[in-house]
Each structure stands twice: as C-alpha cells, then as structure tokens.
Amino acid sequence: MIKGVIKLIGETKSFGANNFQKREFVVTDDSNQEYHQHILLEMTKDNCVKLDDFKVGDRVIVEYFLNGREWTNPKDGVVKYFNSLQAWKVEAMGSGAAESGASSAETFVAEGEDDLPF
C-alpha cells in the first residue's frame, strides 16, 4: 500500500493487436518528509478509466501488486526482466467513499495476464 499525493496522471495508451490498455500515474509517497519518493504505478485494461475520478494533488491510498516478468526478444534472443506496480484500488485518503478499482485482489488476478514485455 502507498499513501501519498498524486503527482501525475498519464493518458491511456493502447498496445498491440489486442488493444491492451495501460495508464500510468505517479504518487509521491511523503511518509519520509526528508526524502519523498515518486512512485510510478499503472492501471490496466478496464481499470484505466477509474483514474478519471482523481486529479493531480489528490491525497490517495493505492493498493497494488508487484509484478515481474521475463521476456525474450524474438529478434536476438536476449532475455530481459521487467517489474511493474499494478494498482487495483485507488481511494481518496480520508473519505473512504471515493473508491476506484477492483473490489478485491481476487478480481484483479482473475483478469489474467498478457505476454507484453511491460
């Protein structure tokens, strides 16, 4: 879980023949007042639109999964590894009512995986 302030909300981007969608956003974790951390997270597929309820400067709590993938470049056979923080729930801090995202981790996992390298 990350608690902080939304610093950036990107546009939804589509990839590949299956039109896979991803939307990145940055939350500044200000739990350490001396060294703020700017954390890049993403929402995928149908969850992308759920960021529409938020704006830069909103204080939020984000629930996420840490995902790691191995990908082999088909052109040269080089293996690369990618990590991503996939958000499944974003909630306005203090309100409890402005929830956006899947209702549970199980719902998110049930959506399945893709084989894109990011």
Secondary structure by P-SEA (a helix, b strand, c coil): ccccccccccccccccccbbbbbbbbbbcccccccccccccccccccccccccccccccbbbbbbbcccccccccccbbbbbbbbcccccccccccccccccccaaaaaacccccccc
